[in-house]
């Protein structure tokens, strides 16, 4: 088994791309041994939906695309990152703020912590950022799946 399996896809910053990102992650994880009908799979789909939605809605048209990266490291840790080219980091709103949107990062952080993981944001060399989640990998890993990239 490979020490690291990776997959990525770059999508236009368009609302229709949110479901494409979710489907991409679900397909890759199923191929790596994560059953699609589990609570963990549902949680990962929700996290990816929130990350992709943030990349589309909060970059104010300054990021024409976003990239979803998935890494499975030594069959023990799963990392999913969403990269956009907007330099502004996501803001965490206080719970007391009454607003119809802006709760995505709160949801992502809570779901990630509930699964025993962590959330981080890193700058890119091009001036954007990647929002990462890292979770323990709990699914039995299937035979090696070739890495694939859709760029």
Secondary structure as GFF3:
##gff-version 3
##sequence-region A 1 151
A	DSSP	beta_strand	4	12	.	.	.	ID=ss1
A	DSSP	alpha_helix	16	31	.	.	.	ID=ss2
A	DSSP	alpha_helix	39	57	.	.	.	ID=ss3
A	DSSP	beta_strand	65	73	.	.	.	ID=ss4
A	DSSP	beta_strand	77	84	.	.	.	ID=ss5
A	DSSP	alpha_helix	104	114	.	.	.	ID=ss6
A	DSSP	beta_strand	118	123	.	.	.	ID=ss7
A	DSSP	beta_strand	129	136	.	.	.	ID=ss8
A	DSSP	beta_strand	148	150	.	.	.	ID=ss9
###
